[in-house]
Protein backbone atom coordinates (compact mmCIF):
# COMPACT_ATOMS: atom_id res chain seq x y z
CA UNK A 1 0.00 0.00 0.00
CA UNK A 2 1.18 3.49 -0.76
CA UNK A 3 1.03 5.85 2.22
CA UNK A 4 1.24 9.61 2.01
CA UNK A 5 2.11 10.01 5.71
CA UNK A 6 5.54 11.50 4.88
CA UNK A 7 3.79 14.29 2.97
CA UNK A 8 2.15 15.73 6.07
CA UNK A 9 5.46 15.83 7.96
CA UNK A 10 7.22 17.42 4.98
CA UNK A 11 4.50 20.04 4.70
CA UNK A 12 4.83 20.81 8.40
CA UNK A 13 8.62 21.17 8.14
CA UNK A 14 8.28 23.46 5.10
CA UNK A 15 5.49 25.52 6.66
CA UNK A 16 3.01 24.71 3.89
CA UNK A 17 -0.61 24.15 4.90
CA UNK A 18 -3.34 22.34 2.99
CA UNK A 19 -5.04 25.71 2.57
CA UNK A 20 -1.90 27.15 0.99
CA UNK A 21 -1.62 24.18 -1.40
CA UNK A 22 -5.17 24.84 -2.56
CA UNK A 23 -5.14 28.65 -2.69
CA UNK A 24 -1.56 29.42 -3.76
CA UNK A 25 -0.61 26.37 -5.83
CA UNK A 26 -3.90 25.20 -7.35
CA UNK A 27 -3.98 21.75 -5.75
CA UNK A 28 -7.60 20.63 -5.73
CA UNK A 29 -9.39 19.76 -2.51
CA UNK A 30 -10.21 16.41 -4.15
CA UNK A 31 -6.50 15.64 -4.50
CA UNK A 32 -5.94 16.56 -0.85
CA UNK A 33 -8.78 14.24 0.18
CA UNK A 34 -7.34 11.36 -1.87
CA UNK A 35 -3.94 11.91 -0.27
CA UNK A 36 -5.52 11.87 3.20
CA UNK A 37 -7.18 8.52 2.38
CA UNK A 38 -4.01 7.06 0.82
CA UNK A 39 -5.99 6.68 -2.41
CA UNK A 40 -4.65 6.86 -5.95
CA UNK A 41 -3.16 10.12 -7.16
CA UNK A 42 -1.35 10.59 -10.44
CA UNK A 43 2.40 10.86 -10.83
CA UNK A 44 1.74 14.39 -12.07
CA UNK A 45 0.33 15.23 -8.62
CA UNK A 46 3.35 13.67 -6.90
CA UNK A 47 5.68 15.63 -9.17
CA UNK A 48 3.78 18.85 -8.48
CA UNK A 49 4.01 18.30 -4.70
CA UNK A 50 7.75 17.63 -4.98
CA UNK A 51 8.21 20.87 -6.90
CA UNK A 52 6.09 22.90 -4.48
CA UNK A 53 7.79 21.47 -1.39
CA UNK A 54 11.25 21.25 -2.98
CA UNK A 55 11.60 17.65 -1.85
CA UNK A 56 12.07 14.10 -3.10
CA UNK A 57 9.38 11.50 -3.79
CA UNK A 58 10.35 9.73 -0.56
CA UNK A 59 9.36 12.88 1.33
CA UNK A 60 5.83 12.62 -0.09
CA UNK A 61 5.02 8.91 -0.16
CA UNK A 62 6.19 5.51 1.03
CA UNK A 63 5.37 1.88 0.37
CA UNK A 64 4.00 -0.10 3.30
CA UNK A 65 3.55 -3.82 2.98
CA UNK A 66 0.02 -4.87 3.93
CA UNK A 67 -0.56 -7.77 6.30
CA UNK A 68 -2.22 -9.84 3.55
CA UNK A 69 0.85 -9.41 1.35
CA UNK A 70 3.13 -10.46 4.21
CA UNK A 71 1.07 -13.62 4.85
CA UNK A 72 1.05 -14.51 1.15
CA UNK A 73 4.82 -14.02 0.98
CA UNK A 74 5.37 -16.35 3.93
CA UNK A 75 3.15 -19.04 2.39
CA UNK A 76 5.07 -18.83 -0.91
CA UNK A 77 8.40 -19.12 0.93
CA UNK A 78 7.18 -22.17 2.84
CA UNK A 79 6.05 -23.84 -0.39
CA UNK A 80 9.43 -23.38 -2.04
Secondary structure, DSSP 8 states (H G I E B T S, - for coil): -EE-HHHHHHHHHHT--HHHHHHHH---HHHHHHHHTT----HHHHHHHHHHHT--GGGT-EE---HHHHHHHHHHHHH-
